[in-house]
Structure formats: structure tokens, C-alpha cells
């Protein structure tokens, strides 16, 4: 788990602001769910034999013996909240969330055990148009962040439950022939969830996975028709994509369309946003059957990409002003003047030197602060009701009446 330090926070503020603005522009409303949920929620939704549930969740018993888990992902919690609060019954809902999530993973670049995700969930809409809208949301965000040239869209269809069960049997037959070549994770998945073998990142397994039967060849007609419509809409929208028939996602609740935005800039952690359709999940968790689709994106990975964009330098905010006040009387008067400046110019960032010291010492601190200007108030300025403005990044200085300082700083 990591700290987010002041030198990083401007990136976070920029991305969070962009996400909130975009979510609002697409008509999505914010939902906030607890960090702790009952463990069985994730066992039922994500799948007990997934890596998340079997290896990565932070789970413990509450004082009354109830098993609780720190949320490892957002969709299950949103669905639980929607069912309990009657949000999904014969309704269309567009919801977004943003917050911390927790998985006990091996830390790598852009991957932490406490990580932040933003996600959209759309409930009550069956057609591929809503999937395309969410993909367009992602594309618009990449443009805004200046990283559109660093990410690629991959899509696939998992088909209906019936088609997937048929394909499952074919995969079991195929991988069983090569069981001796499977790694331990793949062997454990072979008869329980063979589709997850396709999601293996083990380099030694890739040749075997590439030669496996292709899921798209076993799609049912309805799923194939929806997938073709999805491709048609993406093409019409000018969204480039790759079809990745090995894309299955690591969560059991997905069906039909799945998609990922991936990058080659972050090493092994190449997925920056991922999602798909999960039409059976709401009924599975006790609600009325309803179509649903959503995605989640990891903010840490997006920030790593953002740091390499042309926008990066402009996001590092510098201090506007540093107020040098020499003497007790100057400090008393200066603090009040600083408050007036903050009232009149709300967006201005101004630090007051309130710890005293010589002019030379305070000026060194002003220069080190990175501020654009230094405001200087000493005995001479007090006697003449003026203030000296020193432009720290230029060879320029001027003295103005205190009554005119607001006008000068507003320019």
C-alpha cells in the first residue's frame, strides 16, 4: 500500500475532476458503497475459484463471527446496494463510483494492495449500444488526458451461458491432452473453470493457449449478432479495436461482450480499463433479472501514463505568492491583508511566513517555495501604506499602495 504525496496529488485531482465531469455529461449519478462487505457477496458474484476470492481478498471475522471482506472490486457492491435499496426494479440506472479497493497482490509498477478505481455501471439496457457508449466514455477520457496514442481497445464475446458451457467442455478436452504442460494454477482450473486458463499470464503457457480452440467459433447466433452490431457501431464511431478471442476477464459474472483498454507502456500491468456485460449477476444476487454492463479503471496506472503525456508539466501547480513580513507589526497587519487577498481572489495560492526571521532568511524561503512572486511588508511599507512585489522568476520589482494590491494580483 502506498502514500499519495503532495508532489503527486495534482495528477489525482486532475483525473478525478475529469472523471466526475465526464460522468455527469453522460448522465451517470454517483453511488458510494462501504469499504467492508460480507464475504459471501464476493464469493457468490466473482466466483470462489477465481484468484481474487481464493488468493487475494482481505478477509476477517467480525466480533459476532460474520466474515467480512475489504472490497476487492466495485460491481458486486454496487449491485448489492442497488438490490437492497430498490434501484433496479423495472428501472434504468446509470451509476458511477470512485474509491479505494483492496487485493493482496504482488506489488508491481502501477499495482498496489490498496488501489483506486473509477467505474461505470449501467443497469436495465440490453443492447450493445450501451456498451459502445461506455467505450466512447473511455475514449473521450484518453483524449482529455493526452494518452489516446498509448492505449488500444481489445474486445471479445463470451457468448451465452449455453454456448460457454459447450466451449468449456471443448477446452477441458483440449487442455487435458496437454495436462503435463500446464502450470499449477491451470491444472487447478482445468475442471473447475477452464476459461480462466486462457487468462494466464505465464509466458510458458502462451503457445499452448494460442493453439486452443477459438471461443468465437462457438458463439450462439444471438451473441454473434450482438457482437457484429458492436463492431459495426465502434467502426461508425471511429474507434479502432482489436478482436482478442483469448480475452475472458478474471471475474465469473461476465457474459457476452467483454473489453479492455491495454497499453505497452507499463510492462506486465498492461490493462488500464476493463469491463463487459453481466446480465445474470443481479438475479444471482437476489434481485429481479436485469441486463447490465460496466467497467472499472485503475487510477494508478492511468497516472503512470499521464506522467508521460504532454499535459504532465502543466499539471504541476506552483505557488502564486509568498508573503514576507518583517517585524511583529508587519505580521499583524500582513495576516489581515493576506485574508483580504484570499477573499477577493479565491483561486490564488498564498503562503504567509508566520514564523518570523530576518528578511534575508525569509527571502530564501520564498525563493525555495517556487512561488511566482514575493509580497514584502516591512517598516518602510507600513509607514507608506504600501507593499513591495518582487517577481521571483524575473529581474523585476515594484512597490504599490496596499489598496491596489488586489488589482495587481488579479491581472
RAGIHU-V296887 format. One record per backbone hydrogen bond with DSSP energy under -0.5 kcal/mol. CO is the residue of the C=O (numbers start at 1). NH is the residue of the N-H. If there is no record, write none. Layout:
co: <CO | CO>
nh: <NH | NH>
This chain:
co: <3 | 5 | 5 | 6 | 8 | 8 | 9 | 10 | 11 | 12 | 13 | 14 | 15 | 16 | 17 | 18 | 19 | 20 | 21 | 22 | 23 | 24 | 29 | 35 | 37 | 38 | 38 | 39 | 39 | 40 | 41 | 42 | 42 | 46 | 47 | 50 | 51 | 51 | 52 | 52 | 56 | 57 | 58 | 60 | 62 | 66 | 66 | 67 | 68 | 69 | 69 | 70 | 71 | 74 | 75 | 76 | 77 | 78 | 79 | 80 | 81 | 82 | 82 | 83 | 88 | 88 | 91 | 93 | 93 | 94 | 95 | 96 | 97 | 99 | 101 | 103 | 105 | 108 | 111 | 113 | 113 | 115 | 116 | 117 | 118 | 119 | 120 | 121 | 121 | 122 | 123 | 127 | 127 | 128 | 129 | 130 | 131 | 132 | 133 | 134 | 135 | 136 | 137 | 138 | 139 | 140 | 141 | 142 | 142 | 142 | 143 | 147 | 148 | 152 | 153 | 154 | 155 | 156 | 159 | 160 | 161 | 162 | 163 | 164 | 165 | 166 | 167 | 168 | 169 | 170 | 171 | 172 | 173 | 174 | 174 | 175 | 176 | 178 | 178 | 179 | 183 | 184 | 185 | 186 | 189 | 193 | 194 | 194 | 195 | 196 | 197 | 202 | 202 | 203 | 205 | 206 | 207 | 209 | 214 | 215 | 216 | 220 | 221 | 222 | 223 | 224 | 225 | 226 | 227 | 228 | 229 | 230 | 231 | 232 | 233 | 234 | 235 | 238 | 242 | 242 | 243 | 244 | 246 | 251 | 255 | 256 | 257 | 258 | 259 | 260 | 260 | 261 | 261 | 262 | 266 | 268 | 270 | 270 | 272 | 273 | 274 | 275 | 276 | 277 | 278 | 279 | 280 | 281 | 282 | 283 | 291 | 292 | 293 | 294 | 295 | 296 | 297 | 297 | 298 | 299 | 300 | 301 | 302 | 303 | 305 | 306 | 309 | 311 | 311 | 312 | 312 | 313 | 315 | 319 | 320 | 321 | 322 | 322 | 323 | 323 | 324 | 325 | 327 | 328 | 329 | 330 | 331 | 332 | 333 | 334 | 335 | 336 | 337 | 338 | 339 | 340 | 341 | 345 | 348 | 349 | 349 | 351 | 352 | 358 | 359 | 360 | 361 | 362 | 363 | 364 | 365 | 366 | 367 | 372 | 372 | 373 | 374 | 374 | 375 | 375 | 376 | 377 | 378 | 379 | 380 | 381 | 382 | 385 | 387 | 388 | 388 | 389 | 389 | 390 | 390 | 391 | 391 | 394 | 396 | 398 | 400 | 401 | 402 | 404 | 405 | 406 | 407 | 408>
nh: <5 | 8 | 9 | 10 | 11 | 12 | 13 | 14 | 15 | 16 | 17 | 18 | 19 | 20 | 21 | 22 | 23 | 24 | 25 | 26 | 28 | 27 | 96 | 71 | 69 | 41 | 42 | 42 | 43 | 44 | 45 | 46 | 47 | 252 | 50 | 54 | 55 | 56 | 56 | 57 | 104 | 59 | 70 | 68 | 65 | 62 | 68 | 39 | 60 | 37 | 71 | 58 | 102 | 78 | 79 | 80 | 81 | 82 | 83 | 84 | 85 | 87 | 88 | 86 | 90 | 91 | 93 | 95 | 123 | 29 | 121 | 31 | 119 | 117 | 115 | 105 | 107 | 111 | 108 | 103 | 115 | 101 | 299 | 99 | 297 | 97 | 295 | 95 | 123 | 293 | 93 | 130 | 131 | 132 | 133 | 134 | 135 | 136 | 137 | 138 | 139 | 140 | 141 | 142 | 143 | 144 | 145 | 146 | 147 | 148 | 146 | 150 | 151 | 262 | 242 | 260 | 244 | 258 | 256 | 164 | 165 | 166 | 167 | 168 | 169 | 170 | 171 | 172 | 173 | 174 | 175 | 176 | 177 | 177 | 178 | 178 | 179 | 181 | 182 | 182 | 187 | 188 | 189 | 190 | 193 | 196 | 197 | 198 | 198 | 199 | 200 | 205 | 206 | 206 | 209 | 210 | 211 | 212 | 217 | 218 | 219 | 224 | 225 | 226 | 227 | 228 | 229 | 230 | 231 | 232 | 233 | 234 | 235 | 236 | 237 | 239 | 238 | 240 | 155 | 244 | 245 | 247 | 248 | 254 | 277 | 158 | 277 | 156 | 275 | 154 | 262 | 272 | 273 | 152 | 269 | 270 | 263 | 272 | 298 | 261 | 296 | 259 | 294 | 255 | 281 | 290 | 284 | 285 | 287 | 286 | 124 | 278 | 122 | 276 | 120 | 274 | 118 | 299 | 302 | 303 | 304 | 305 | 306 | 307 | 308 | 309 | 312 | 314 | 315 | 315 | 316 | 316 | 317 | 372 | 373 | 351 | 324 | 375 | 325 | 353 | 377 | 327 | 331 | 332 | 333 | 334 | 335 | 336 | 337 | 338 | 339 | 340 | 341 | 342 | 343 | 344 | 345 | 348 | 350 | 320 | 321 | 323 | 354 | 362 | 363 | 364 | 365 | 366 | 367 | 368 | 369 | 371 | 370 | 392 | 393 | 322 | 376 | 390 | 324 | 377 | 388 | 326 | 382 | 383 | 384 | 386 | 385 | 402 | 400 | 376 | 390 | 391 | 398 | 374 | 392 | 394 | 396 | 396 | 391 | 389 | 387 | 404 | 405 | 408 | 409 | 410 | 411 | 411>
